[in-house]
Structures are given as C-alpha cells and as structure tokens.
C-alpha cells in the first residue's frame, strides 16, 4: 500500500499505517463472519474485536461504532457488485461483436447472469441481514436498506442502457425493468443460499431465461404498440 505526499508522489506506508490497515482488514473480515452468524444486533463491539484478535481500542481507532463498520461492509459490497456488473456488460458486448451473427444469444445471456449470480452469492448472508434489519423498527437501517436497494436498481438500469446503446436490445423502459429484476434477483439469491449445486444451476437457467425472453418480449411488444398507435 502507498500514500500520496504533498507533492502528489506516492510513498510507501509506514509500519504504523500498515498495522492500522491490517487491523482494519481483520475487523472487516471478522465482522462479515460474525454479522452473518449472529445478525447485526446479535454481536457487540467487544465480540467483534475479539473475533478479529484486536483490542476494542484498535476497533475504535478504525471505526466510530458498529454501525459504521457495518455500513463500510455494505458499501464495499455494493462497489464490488457495481464494478462486476458494468465490467460484465462491457465484456458481453465485446463477445457479441466476435460472434458470426453479431447478435446477443441465449448462451451469452446465461453466461452473463451466471457470472453476476456467482459473484453475488459471496454476499448473500449480509444481504439477508440487511433485508431482515431493513424491515425492522430501526429507521437508520430502513434508510440504509432503501439506499442499497435504489443503488442496485440504478446500476441495473445503467447496465440495461448499455445493452440498448450497443444495439443488443430495443429501447425500453429500463427503469421499470430494473425495478422488476432487482427484487427477483435478490429473492433468487437468498433462495439459492442453501440450495444444492444442481439447484443453483437451475436457478441461473431460470433467471437467464426470464431476462432473455422477458426483455426481448417486452421490447417487441412496445415496438408493435408504437407502430399500431
């Protein structure tokens, strides 16, 4: 890891900074595990610190409180998934251009859904905690849940717009489709959490078929409606 000097040049981090960065990393890893097992309200700062093998003082030198730690994890998950979704969309467009027909195929749709689905499976426990707490009595959690929900919708909308811009789908209401896809996808992810490997493949097939046929059907119907108007 490096830091930026006043002149804009990167310098190696000192031992103290490296130690703090390592402590922060350990706390984040331990917190993910503890929150997944016990829920947000089921674990204390002292327990989180013990699970990470650090003192509570070290905890508070990295995070103001437990909520900040949890929010940091959720924000990092969102940033990772956002990057994966947009990178996958760009790669899909590149792959389509190399196919003989130059068109989006069901296999390519399935490959894309599979990659995003498998990446998201790494975070189902925390998504489940956020969903469960978001429907509780804590206003701050509801606000966080709504923020994450809207963030995923807007990311999905941008990805759909990328497909439309590349000519892979006809113009359609990407906002509406994103609002249908996100709750369906999250529900399927949580359902798949304890599914067998074969069942997970079945789930990917189902989501891919719905995205492939659903969007094509929607854009086709809208195009016909516009012509008959």
RAMOZI-V178754 format. One line per field, one symbol per residue. ss: DSSP state (A for helix, B for strand, O for the rest). psi: psi as a letter, one per 40 degrees, with the letter a starting at -180 (. if undefined). burial: b if it has 24 or more other C-alpha atoms within 12 Angstrom, else e. A space follows every 50 residues. Layout:
ss = ???
psi = ???
burial = ???
//
This chain:
ss = OBBBOOOOOBBBOOAAAAAAAAAAAAAAAAAAAAAAAAOOOOOOAAAAAA AAOOOAAAAAAAOOOAAAAAAAAAAAAAAAAAAAAAAAAAAAAAAAAAOO OOOOOAAAAAAAAAAAAAAAAAAAAAAAAAAAAAOOOOAAAAAAAAAAAA AAAAAAAAAAAAAAAOOOOOOOOAAAAAAAAAAAAAAAAAAAOOOOAAAA AAAAAAAAAAAAAAAAAAAAAAAAAAAAO
psi = iiihideeihiiiidddddddddddddddddddddddeideehidddddd defiiddddeedidaddddddddddddddddddddddddddddddddeid dfihiddddddddddddddddeedddddddddddeaehdddddddddddd dddddddddddddddeeeiihigddddddddddddddddddedeiidddd dddddddddddcddddddddddddddde.
burial = eeeeeeeeeeeeeeeeeeeeeebbbbbbbbbbbbbbeebbbebebbbbbe bbebebebbeebbeebbebbbbbbbebbeebbebbbebbbebbebbeeee eeebbbebbbbbbbbbbbebbebbbbbbbbbebbeeeeeebeebbeebbe bbbbbbbbbbbbbeebebbbbbebeebbebbbeebbebbbebbeeeeeeb eebbbbbbbbbbeebbeebeeeeeeeeee
//
